[in-house]
Amino acid sequence: MTANAVSRDVLQAFAERLRAAQMQRSPLRITGHGSKNFYGEAPAGEPLSTLALNGVTAYEPSELFVSVLAGTPLVEVEALLAQHRQRLAFEPPRFGGKGTVGGMVAAGLSGPARAALGSVRDHLLGAVLINGRGELLSFGGTVMKNVAGFDVSRALAGSMGQLGLITEVTLKVLPLPAAVATLRFDLSQPDALKALNSWGGQPLPIEASAWWDGALLLRLAGAEAAVGSARRKLGGDVIPPDLAEPFWTGLRDQTDEFFIGAERAVANGARLWRLSLPSTAPELKLRGEQLIEWGGAQRWVVTPMEPAAVRDAAAGAGGHATLFRALDKSPGAFAPLSPPLAAIHRRLKASFDPHGVFNPGRLYPTL
Protein backbone atom coordinates (compact mmCIF):
# COMPACT_ATOMS: atom_id res chain seq x y z
CA MET A 1 0.00 0.00 0.00
CA THR A 2 1.26 3.51 -0.80
CA ALA A 3 -0.09 6.98 -0.33
CA ASN A 4 0.09 7.73 -4.05
CA ALA A 5 -3.67 7.54 -4.35
CA VAL A 6 -4.03 10.43 -1.92
CA SER A 7 -3.89 13.89 -3.45
CA ARG A 8 -0.33 15.14 -3.10
CA ASP A 9 -1.65 18.62 -2.48
CA VAL A 10 -3.75 17.40 0.45
CA LEU A 11 -0.86 15.48 1.97
CA GLN A 12 1.49 18.40 1.47
CA ALA A 13 -0.95 20.73 3.22
CA PHE A 14 -1.17 18.37 6.19
CA ALA A 15 2.62 18.00 6.39
CA GLU A 16 3.10 21.78 6.33
CA ARG A 17 0.48 22.25 9.03
CA LEU A 18 2.19 19.68 11.20
CA ARG A 19 5.66 21.16 10.73
CA ALA A 20 4.29 24.59 11.65
CA ALA A 21 2.65 23.13 14.77
CA GLN A 22 5.93 21.48 15.69
CA MET A 23 7.89 24.71 15.35
CA GLN A 24 5.34 26.67 17.34
CA ARG A 25 4.85 23.87 19.91
CA SER A 26 1.14 24.20 19.15
CA PRO A 27 -0.84 21.01 19.91
CA LEU A 28 -3.34 19.65 17.41
CA ARG A 29 -6.55 17.73 18.02
CA ILE A 30 -7.15 15.21 15.23
CA THR A 31 -10.86 14.95 14.46
CA GLY A 32 -13.33 13.61 11.95
CA HIS A 33 -16.99 14.18 12.82
CA GLY A 34 -16.26 14.15 16.56
CA SER A 35 -18.35 11.03 17.17
CA LYS A 36 -15.94 9.76 19.85
CA ASN A 37 -15.16 13.01 21.63
CA PHE A 38 -16.67 11.45 24.76
CA TYR A 39 -14.09 8.64 24.78
CA GLY A 40 -10.79 8.89 26.61
CA GLU A 41 -9.56 12.08 28.21
CA ALA A 42 -10.86 15.46 27.04
CA PRO A 43 -9.71 16.51 23.53
CA ALA A 44 -7.24 19.40 23.50
CA GLY A 45 -5.52 21.51 20.85
CA GLU A 46 -6.46 23.15 17.57
CA PRO A 47 -8.71 20.89 15.47
CA LEU A 48 -7.11 19.10 12.52
CA SER A 49 -9.85 17.56 10.40
CA THR A 50 -9.32 14.32 8.47
CA LEU A 51 -12.46 14.75 6.36
CA ALA A 52 -10.49 15.79 3.27
CA LEU A 53 -9.03 12.27 3.29
CA ASN A 54 -12.07 10.52 1.85
CA GLY A 55 -12.41 7.50 -0.38
CA VAL A 56 -11.47 3.88 -1.03
CA THR A 57 -8.06 3.69 -2.69
CA ALA A 58 -7.92 -0.07 -3.34
CA TYR A 59 -10.30 -2.97 -2.98
CA GLU A 60 -9.64 -6.54 -4.06
CA PRO A 61 -12.58 -8.74 -3.02
CA SER A 62 -10.77 -11.91 -4.07
CA GLU A 63 -7.73 -10.92 -2.00
CA LEU A 64 -9.85 -9.98 1.05
CA PHE A 65 -8.46 -6.50 1.67
CA VAL A 66 -9.54 -2.89 1.31
CA SER A 67 -7.45 0.30 1.53
CA VAL A 68 -9.29 3.40 2.72
CA LEU A 69 -8.47 7.02 3.48
CA ALA A 70 -8.81 8.00 7.12
CA GLY A 71 -11.72 10.46 6.85
CA THR A 72 -13.99 8.02 5.02
CA PRO A 73 -17.23 7.18 6.89
CA LEU A 74 -17.43 3.55 7.97
CA VAL A 75 -20.94 3.25 6.58
CA GLU A 76 -19.63 4.00 3.07
CA VAL A 77 -16.92 1.36 3.32
CA GLU A 78 -19.36 -1.24 4.59
CA ALA A 79 -21.86 -0.44 1.84
CA LEU A 80 -19.16 -1.18 -0.73
CA LEU A 81 -18.16 -4.42 0.98
CA ALA A 82 -21.79 -5.55 1.20
CA GLN A 83 -22.06 -5.40 -2.59
CA HIS A 84 -19.56 -8.27 -2.63
CA ARG A 85 -21.05 -10.04 0.41
CA GLN A 86 -18.11 -9.05 2.57
CA ARG A 87 -17.74 -7.20 5.87
CA LEU A 88 -15.51 -5.76 8.56
CA ALA A 89 -15.83 -8.77 10.82
CA PHE A 90 -14.79 -6.96 14.02
CA GLU A 91 -17.98 -4.85 13.77
CA PRO A 92 -16.70 -1.42 14.81
CA PRO A 93 -19.35 0.92 16.26
CA ARG A 94 -20.47 3.57 13.76
CA PHE A 95 -21.95 6.09 16.20
CA GLY A 96 -24.89 7.29 14.15
CA GLY A 97 -23.07 6.95 10.83
CA LYS A 98 -20.51 9.59 11.80
CA GLY A 99 -17.64 7.24 12.65
CA THR A 100 -14.66 7.40 10.27
CA VAL A 101 -12.04 4.82 9.43
CA GLY A 102 -9.25 6.80 11.08
CA GLY A 103 -11.29 7.26 14.25
CA MET A 104 -12.11 3.56 14.24
CA VAL A 105 -8.41 2.65 14.28
CA ALA A 106 -7.42 5.37 16.76
CA ALA A 107 -10.14 4.38 19.25
CA GLY A 108 -9.65 0.65 18.73
CA LEU A 109 -13.27 -0.20 19.57
CA SER A 110 -14.80 -3.46 18.31
CA GLY A 111 -18.32 -4.85 18.34
CA PRO A 112 -20.15 -8.05 19.33
CA ALA A 113 -18.11 -10.44 17.15
CA ARG A 114 -14.76 -9.36 18.59
CA ALA A 115 -14.30 -12.41 20.85
CA ALA A 116 -14.81 -14.83 17.96
CA LEU A 117 -13.32 -12.97 15.00
CA GLY A 118 -10.76 -10.59 16.46
CA SER A 119 -10.30 -6.89 17.16
CA VAL A 120 -9.50 -3.85 15.01
CA ARG A 121 -5.81 -4.54 15.59
CA ASP A 122 -6.17 -8.11 14.30
CA HIS A 123 -7.61 -6.88 11.00
CA LEU A 124 -5.24 -3.97 10.43
CA LEU A 125 -2.84 -4.95 7.65
CA GLY A 126 -1.11 -1.64 7.05
CA ALA A 127 -1.22 2.10 7.59
CA VAL A 128 0.17 5.37 6.30
CA LEU A 129 0.63 8.28 8.71
CA ILE A 130 2.34 11.62 9.07
CA ASN A 131 4.43 11.78 12.24
CA GLY A 132 5.22 14.73 14.48
CA ARG A 133 8.10 15.75 12.23
CA GLY A 134 5.84 16.04 9.20
CA GLU A 135 7.25 12.86 7.65
CA LEU A 136 5.04 10.46 5.69
CA LEU A 137 5.56 6.90 6.93
CA SER A 138 4.12 3.65 5.59
CA PHE A 139 3.83 0.39 7.53
CA GLY A 140 2.53 -3.09 6.76
CA GLY A 141 1.01 -4.19 3.48
CA THR A 142 -2.00 -5.98 2.04
CA VAL A 143 -1.54 -9.49 3.50
CA MET A 144 -1.26 -10.91 6.98
CA LYS A 145 2.37 -11.15 8.03
CA ASN A 146 3.75 -14.56 8.94
CA VAL A 147 7.32 -13.53 9.78
CA ALA A 148 8.90 -12.44 13.03
CA GLY A 149 8.90 -8.80 13.98
CA PHE A 150 6.56 -6.11 15.29
CA ASP A 151 4.06 -4.60 12.86
CA VAL A 152 4.11 -0.91 13.73
CA SER A 153 0.73 -0.30 12.09
CA ARG A 154 -0.95 -2.32 14.83
CA ALA A 155 0.39 0.00 17.49
CA LEU A 156 -1.93 2.64 16.03
CA ALA A 157 -5.03 0.68 17.10
CA GLY A 158 -6.24 2.25 20.32
CA SER A 159 -3.52 4.93 20.31
CA MET A 160 -6.15 7.71 20.34
CA GLY A 161 -4.25 9.59 17.63
CA GLN A 162 -1.24 10.27 19.83
CA LEU A 163 1.36 8.78 17.47
CA GLY A 164 0.52 10.63 14.27
CA LEU A 165 -2.05 11.62 11.71
CA ILE A 166 -3.35 8.43 10.11
CA THR A 167 -3.97 9.14 6.41
CA GLU A 168 -4.79 5.67 5.05
CA VAL A 169 -5.28 2.14 6.34
CA THR A 170 -5.54 -1.30 4.80
CA LEU A 171 -7.94 -3.73 6.44
CA LYS A 172 -8.61 -7.42 6.13
CA VAL A 173 -12.21 -8.18 5.13
CA LEU A 174 -14.16 -11.43 5.45
CA PRO A 175 -17.12 -12.96 3.62
CA LEU A 176 -20.58 -12.69 5.13
CA PRO A 177 -21.61 -15.98 6.77
CA ALA A 178 -23.86 -18.34 4.82
CA ALA A 179 -26.24 -18.72 7.77
CA VAL A 180 -27.03 -16.76 10.93
CA ALA A 181 -29.34 -17.57 13.84
CA THR A 182 -29.98 -15.96 17.25
CA LEU A 183 -30.98 -18.00 20.30
CA ARG A 184 -32.37 -16.71 23.60
CA PHE A 185 -32.03 -18.32 27.03
CA ASP A 186 -33.51 -17.19 30.36
CA LEU A 187 -30.53 -17.38 32.71
CA SER A 188 -29.16 -15.59 35.75
CA GLN A 189 -25.78 -13.93 35.35
CA PRO A 190 -23.83 -16.73 37.11
CA ASP A 191 -25.61 -19.40 35.04
CA ALA A 192 -25.04 -17.43 31.84
CA LEU A 193 -21.32 -17.10 32.55
CA LYS A 194 -21.10 -20.80 33.33
CA ALA A 195 -22.89 -21.69 30.08
CA LEU A 196 -20.78 -19.34 27.98
CA ASN A 197 -17.55 -20.82 29.30
CA SER A 198 -18.82 -24.35 28.76
CA TRP A 199 -19.89 -23.61 25.18
CA GLY A 200 -16.66 -21.73 24.52
CA GLY A 201 -14.73 -24.98 24.90
CA GLN A 202 -16.84 -26.74 22.26
CA PRO A 203 -16.68 -26.55 18.44
CA LEU A 204 -19.77 -24.36 18.13
CA PRO A 205 -20.22 -21.49 15.62
CA ILE A 206 -20.90 -18.87 18.31
CA GLU A 207 -20.04 -15.49 16.83
CA ALA A 208 -21.47 -13.16 19.49
CA SER A 209 -23.13 -13.23 22.89
CA ALA A 210 -24.89 -10.76 25.15
CA TRP A 211 -26.41 -11.11 28.61
CA TRP A 212 -28.61 -8.46 30.20
CA ASP A 213 -31.51 -8.42 32.64
CA GLY A 214 -31.86 -12.19 32.95
CA ALA A 215 -31.62 -13.04 29.23
CA LEU A 216 -28.67 -14.48 27.30
CA LEU A 217 -28.60 -14.11 23.51
CA LEU A 218 -26.26 -16.05 21.25
CA ARG A 219 -25.58 -15.33 17.60
CA LEU A 220 -24.57 -18.36 15.59
CA ALA A 221 -22.92 -17.80 12.22
CA GLY A 222 -21.25 -19.99 9.63
CA ALA A 223 -22.16 -22.82 7.29
CA GLU A 224 -25.82 -23.84 7.13
CA ALA A 225 -25.06 -27.30 8.50
CA ALA A 226 -22.98 -25.99 11.42
CA VAL A 227 -25.57 -23.41 12.45
CA GLY A 228 -28.40 -25.92 12.17
CA SER A 229 -26.54 -28.50 14.24
CA ALA A 230 -25.71 -25.94 16.95
CA ARG A 231 -29.34 -24.78 17.12
CA ARG A 232 -30.48 -28.33 17.79
CA LYS A 233 -27.77 -28.98 20.34
CA LEU A 234 -28.11 -25.75 22.33
CA GLY A 235 -31.88 -25.40 22.37
CA GLY A 236 -33.23 -22.07 23.54
CA ASP A 237 -35.75 -19.89 21.74
CA VAL A 238 -35.02 -18.86 18.16
CA ILE A 239 -35.35 -15.09 17.67
CA PRO A 240 -36.73 -14.10 14.24
CA PRO A 241 -34.15 -12.31 12.05
CA ASP A 242 -36.26 -9.14 11.83
CA LEU A 243 -35.96 -8.80 15.62
CA ALA A 244 -32.46 -10.22 16.07
CA GLU A 245 -30.67 -8.04 13.53
CA PRO A 246 -31.78 -4.71 15.08
CA PHE A 247 -30.70 -6.01 18.49
CA TRP A 248 -27.14 -6.84 17.37
CA THR A 249 -26.91 -3.61 15.39
CA GLY A 250 -28.02 -1.62 18.43
CA LEU A 251 -25.49 -3.42 20.59
CA ARG A 252 -22.74 -2.76 18.05
CA ASP A 253 -23.55 0.93 17.66
CA GLN A 254 -24.38 1.41 21.36
CA THR A 255 -27.90 2.56 20.62
CA ASP A 256 -29.91 -0.25 22.22
CA GLU A 257 -31.94 -0.01 25.41
CA PHE A 258 -29.06 -0.62 27.81
CA PHE A 259 -26.92 2.16 26.35
CA ILE A 260 -29.83 4.59 26.09
CA GLY A 261 -30.54 4.01 29.76
CA ALA A 262 -26.83 4.35 30.56
CA GLU A 263 -26.68 7.76 28.86
CA ARG A 264 -29.63 8.93 30.95
CA ALA A 265 -27.94 7.66 34.10
CA VAL A 266 -24.67 9.38 33.17
CA ALA A 267 -26.54 12.66 32.69
CA ASN A 268 -27.71 12.26 36.30
CA GLY A 269 -24.24 11.63 37.69
CA ALA A 270 -23.66 7.88 37.25
CA ARG A 271 -20.73 6.46 35.25
CA LEU A 272 -20.59 3.91 32.44
CA TRP A 273 -17.64 1.54 32.78
CA ARG A 274 -16.22 -0.96 30.30
CA LEU A 275 -14.53 -3.83 32.12
CA SER A 276 -12.06 -6.14 30.41
CA LEU A 277 -11.89 -9.42 32.33
CA PRO A 278 -10.97 -13.07 31.87
CA SER A 279 -14.08 -14.76 30.48
CA THR A 280 -13.98 -17.13 33.44
CA ALA A 281 -14.27 -14.31 36.01
CA PRO A 282 -17.32 -14.79 38.24
CA GLU A 283 -20.18 -12.35 38.62
CA LEU A 284 -18.96 -9.04 40.03
CA LYS A 285 -21.16 -7.77 42.83
CA LEU A 286 -21.32 -4.17 41.62
CA ARG A 287 -24.23 -1.85 42.23
CA GLY A 288 -26.11 -0.88 39.06
CA GLU A 289 -26.92 -2.54 35.74
CA GLN A 290 -24.55 -4.83 33.87
CA LEU A 291 -24.41 -6.03 30.28
CA ILE A 292 -22.00 -8.82 29.39
CA GLU A 293 -20.47 -9.48 25.97
CA TRP A 294 -17.63 -11.45 24.39
CA GLY A 295 -18.35 -14.68 26.25
CA GLY A 296 -17.89 -12.92 29.60
CA ALA A 297 -14.72 -10.99 28.70
CA GLN A 298 -16.35 -7.57 28.27
CA ARG A 299 -18.71 -6.27 30.94
CA TRP A 300 -20.48 -2.95 30.85
CA VAL A 301 -21.50 -1.48 34.20
CA VAL A 302 -23.51 1.68 34.77
CA THR A 303 -23.22 2.62 38.42
CA PRO A 304 -22.88 5.51 40.88
CA MET A 305 -20.16 3.60 42.77
CA GLU A 306 -16.85 5.29 43.51
CA PRO A 307 -14.28 4.77 40.70
CA ALA A 308 -11.73 3.21 43.04
CA ALA A 309 -14.23 0.52 44.06
CA VAL A 310 -14.99 -0.39 40.44
CA ARG A 311 -11.33 -0.49 39.47
CA ASP A 312 -10.45 -2.59 42.54
CA ALA A 313 -13.21 -5.07 41.67
CA ALA A 314 -11.96 -5.38 38.08
CA ALA A 315 -8.34 -5.80 39.20
CA GLY A 316 -9.39 -8.37 41.78
CA ALA A 317 -10.98 -10.43 39.00
CA GLY A 318 -7.82 -10.24 36.89
CA GLY A 319 -8.80 -7.38 34.57
CA HIS A 320 -9.10 -3.62 34.34
CA ALA A 321 -11.80 -0.97 34.03
CA THR A 322 -12.15 1.92 31.55
CA LEU A 323 -14.30 4.92 32.44
CA PHE A 324 -16.23 4.97 29.17
CA ARG A 325 -18.80 7.74 29.71
CA ALA A 326 -19.04 10.19 32.60
CA LEU A 327 -19.64 13.86 33.27
CA ASP A 328 -16.49 13.91 35.40
CA LYS A 329 -13.44 11.96 34.22
CA SER A 330 -11.04 13.30 36.82
CA PRO A 331 -10.49 9.71 38.10
CA GLY A 332 -8.89 8.98 34.71
CA ALA A 333 -10.49 7.42 31.65
CA PHE A 334 -8.10 4.49 31.38
CA ALA A 335 -6.71 2.21 34.06
CA PRO A 336 -3.41 3.48 35.50
CA LEU A 337 -0.30 2.00 33.88
CA SER A 338 2.40 0.14 35.72
CA PRO A 339 5.78 1.98 35.69
CA PRO A 340 7.29 -0.31 32.99
CA LEU A 341 4.24 0.10 30.72
CA ALA A 342 4.19 3.85 31.30
CA ALA A 343 7.84 4.02 30.26
CA ILE A 344 7.09 2.13 27.03
CA HIS A 345 4.22 4.54 26.26
CA ARG A 346 6.49 7.54 26.79
CA ARG A 347 9.24 6.16 24.56
CA LEU A 348 6.80 5.29 21.79
CA LYS A 349 5.22 8.75 21.97
CA ALA A 350 8.65 10.41 21.90
CA SER A 351 9.69 8.36 18.87
CA PHE A 352 6.67 9.28 16.74
CA ASP A 353 5.77 12.68 18.17
CA PRO A 354 8.82 14.15 19.95
CA HIS A 355 7.28 17.60 20.41
CA GLY A 356 3.92 16.40 21.73
CA VAL A 357 1.89 17.83 18.84
CA PHE A 358 -0.78 15.14 18.51
CA ASN A 359 -3.79 14.82 20.84
CA PRO A 360 -1.93 15.71 24.05
CA GLY A 361 -3.25 13.96 27.13
CA ARG A 362 -5.95 12.04 25.27
CA LEU A 363 -4.79 8.65 26.57
CA TYR A 364 -3.23 9.77 29.84
CA PRO A 365 -2.79 13.33 31.12
CA THR A 366 0.99 12.96 31.21
CA LEU A 367 1.35 11.79 27.58
Disulfide bonds with the S-S distance in Angstrom:
none
